[in-house]
C-alpha cells in the first residue's frame, strides 16, 4: 500500500451562530492515496464540503473555527501552514472545482486570461505566449469547442456546462497532485452531467491526480470512485471500496441512501425516502445521531445512549459506525446487480 497523499485525522470544525454552535465536522478521519478517486457522499449539511474547505483555509474565521485535527499533505500539516504557503499550494499542488463556476470565475475578465493567470501565478518561468498556448490546449482537452475563439470570451458568454469545463481546465492547469471536485454536476442537466463526468475522467488521466469527489449523487460515485466515505451529521459512518459499498453496505444510513434511489429495472410509483429529517448540528441526539431514523435501532438503548465508534467490520478494512452492523449481513441493498440511475454506461 503506498503512502497516502493526504491524511485527515480527527478534524473538528465548528461555526458560531446566534442559535448556538454548529458542529459541522466532528472527528473526521480518512486517507487519500495517489491516483485514486475517493468519493465523499451524504445529504446536504453532512460536512462533506466543509471538511475540504477547512483544510484549504477557505472557511471564514470567525464564525468558523477549526477546533482540532491534522491534515497532512505529503507530510506537511495544512492546518499549520501560513496563509502565504496555503495560497501557493492552492491552485498548484492542490486544486478545487467548485459547485457553481459562475461565482468562482471573475465576470469582468476573459475566461482565457483567468486560466492563463492561474498558470503564471504558480509557474514564474511561463511567459504570456506560452501561458496562452497552454490555456488553449487545456480548453481543447476538456471539450470546449473553438478554444482559440473562446479564449477571449467572458464567463457570461459560456453556458453552464462550458463554464464548468473551463473551471476543470483551470484546476488541472498546474498538474495538481490532488484534485477536489465539489458537487461538480449539481447545477447541470442530465446530458451535460454525463459530458462533465467524461471531462473529469479526462482531467484525472491528464494530471494523474488523486481526486476527492464530493457529491450526493450515487450515480457519480458508482461511475468514478474507487473508495467511498459516507458522512452523516458531520461524522464518517462508513468507509470502504465502491464495489463493497454497493454490494454489501454495512450502515443503515448507506442502505437508506441506496434504497431511496429510483431503480431502472422496477416500475415504482413512489420513491422510498429515509424517514424523518437529519438532526440539528447544534443539538444532535445522544448516542448514534442516526438512531431516530434507523430501521435497525428499534428503540434499542445502546443506540440512544452510546455513540458508535468507526470500527472495522469486514475484510479489506471495511469501516462502519454502527453498533449492529453485523446484522446487515445478507441484507444487501436492493441496488445490487442493478444499474444505478444517473450512472453512465
C-alpha positions, -999 to 999 in steps of 0.1 A, spaced: 0 0 0 15 34 -10 18 62 15 -14 85 14 -10 118 -3 -35 133 22 -42 121 57 -70 138 76 -71 129 113 -98 138 139 -108 170 121 -133 191 141 -149 223 126 -175 245 143 -194 276 134 -207 301 159 -243 312 152 -269 332 170 -287 299 178 -256 281 191 -225 263 179 -229 243 148 -208 211 149 -203 209 111 -174 184 111 -169 162 141 -138 139 143 -134 131 106 -106 107 97 -96 93 63 -68 89 38 -65 97 1 -40 77 -19 -21 87 -51 -40 82 -83 -73 71 -66 -107 87 -66 -122 90 -31 -159 97 -32 -175 116 -2 -213 112 -1 -241 122 22 -271 145 25 -267 183 24 -253 196 57 -234 163 64 -200 181 64 -187 169 30 -177 203 16 -168 220 49 -141 194 57 -123 202 24 -127 240 27 -114 238 62 -81 221 53 -75 246 25 -81 276 47 -112 286 29 -137 288 58 -143 323 72 -128 325 107 -149 337 125 -176 325 126 -158 292 116 -132 276 138 -110 245 134 -111 231 169 -86 204 164 -72 179 138 -45 173 113 -45 174 75 -11 161 63 -4 167 26 28 150 16 40 151 52 31 188 58 1 197 80 -21 221 60 -38 233 92 -4 247 105 6 263 72 8 301 69 -17 319 47 11 326 22 21 290 19 -16 279 15 -21 304 -13 10 289 -30 -4 254 -25 -40 261 -37 -43 261 -75 -8 245 -77 -4 212 -59 -40 211 -47 -68 223 -70 -106 226 -64 -135 225 -88 -164 244 -71 -201 237 -74 -210 270 -90 -185 281 -116 -203 315 -121 -193 325 -85 -158 312 -90 -150 330 -122 -144 367 -124 -173 381 -146 -153 410 -159 -122 391 -170 -120 369 -201 -120 331 -195 -87 325 -212 -70 353 -193 -82 338 -160 -68 304 -168 -35 318 -180 -32 339 -149 -36 308 -128 -8 292 -147 16 321 -144 8 326 -107 24 292 -100 49 290 -128 71 321 -128 91 310 -159 60 308 -182 56 338 -204 24 352 -218 26 334 -252 33 300 -236 5 306 -210 -20 313 -238 -9 282 -257 -13 261 -226 -47 276 -219 -60 269 -254 -47 233 -252 -64 229 -218 -97 242 -232 -95 218 -261 -87 189 -237 -118 195 -216 -140 197 -247 -146 234 -251 -153 239 -289 -133 265 -308 -109 272 -279 -89 299 -298 -121 320 -300 -134 310 -266 -102 322 -250 -113 358 -255 -149 354 -243 -163 363 -209 -180 339 -184 -215 351 -194 -208 340 -229 -203 304 -218 -231 280 -210 -232 264 -175 -216 233 -188 -189 252 -206 -181 273 -175 -177 241 -156 -154 227 -182 -133 260 -180 -131 255 -142 -118 220 -147 -93 233 -172 -81 259 -146 -80 232 -119 -56 209 -138 -36 238 -154 -6 233 -130 -7 195 -129 -20 192 -93 -13 162 -72 -47 164 -55 -79 175 -73 -111 182 -52 -144 183 -71 -172 197 -50 -206 188 -65 -193 194 -100 -225 185 -118 -252 197 -95 -264 227 -115 -263 210 -148 -289 190 -167 -285 152 -172 -270 153 -206 -244 179 -196 -237 160 -164 -226 129 -185 -203 152 -205 -188 167 -174 -183 132 -160 -162 123 -190 -143 156 -187 -134 148 -151 -121 114 -162 -100 130 -189 -87 156 -164 -77 130 -140 -59 109 -167 -41 141 -179 -30 152 -144 -26 118 -128 -40 135 -97 -56 119 -67 -92 130 -67 -118 138 -40 -153 137 -54 -178 154 -31 -214 146 -42 -248 134 -31 -252 116 -64 -246 79 -60 -246 75 -98 -214 96 -100 -199 76 -71 -206 43 -89 -191 56 -121 -160 74 -108 -150 64 -72 -125 38 -61 -133 41 -24 -162 59 -7 -166 79 26 -202 81 37 -209 111 60 -239 118 83 -243 147 107 -206 157 105 -192 122 110 -179 94 89 -203 65 92 -190 41 66 -158 38 45 -150 10 20 -143 4 -17 -170 13 -41 -179 -23 -51 -183 -34 -15 -204 -3 -7 -230 -11 -34 -229 -49 -29 -228 -51 9 -234 -17 27 -229 -20 64 -245 11 78 -283 16 79 -279 52 65 -260 39 35 -287 13 29 -313 40 32 -295 62 7 -293 34 -19 -329 22 -14 -342 58 -18 -328 59 -54 -351 51 -84 -342 18 -99 -342 14 -136 -355 -22 -136 -385 -17 -114 -417 4 -122 -424 22 -90 -449 50 -84 -432 63 -52 -396 67 -41 -387 54 -7 -371 82 13 -353 78 46 -379 87 72 -375 118 93 -351 146 90 -313 150 95 -306 161 131 -297 196 141 -259 201 142 -264 224 171 -280 198 193 -275 164 180 -294 135 196 -274 115 222 -259 82 211 -260 75 174 -271 106 155 -289 84 130 -309 63 155 -342 84 153 -344 74 116 -329 40 117 -347 7 109 -321 -13 129 -324 8 161 -360 -1 170 -357 17 204 -325 -1 215 -310 16 245 -274 13 232 -283 32 200 -299 60 221 -272 63 247 -238 52 232 -221 68 202 -209 40 179 -172 41 170 -160 38 135 -147 2 135 -135 -25 112 -164 -48 104 -152 -67 73 -123 -77 51 -101 -51 35 -106 -26 62 -144 -20 57 -154 5 84 -188 12 98 -200 33 127 -230 11 137 -234 -10 169 -252 -36 149 -235 -35 115 -232 -73 115 -270 -76 114 -269 -61 79 -250 -92 65 -273 -108 40 -294 -76 37 -276 -61 7 -290 -30 -9 -318 -36 -35 -295 -19 -60 -270 -48 -62 -267 -60 -97 -289 -32 -110 -279 -1 -129 -278 30 -107 -299 58 -120 -276 86 -131 -246 65 -139 -235 64 -175 -230 31 -192 
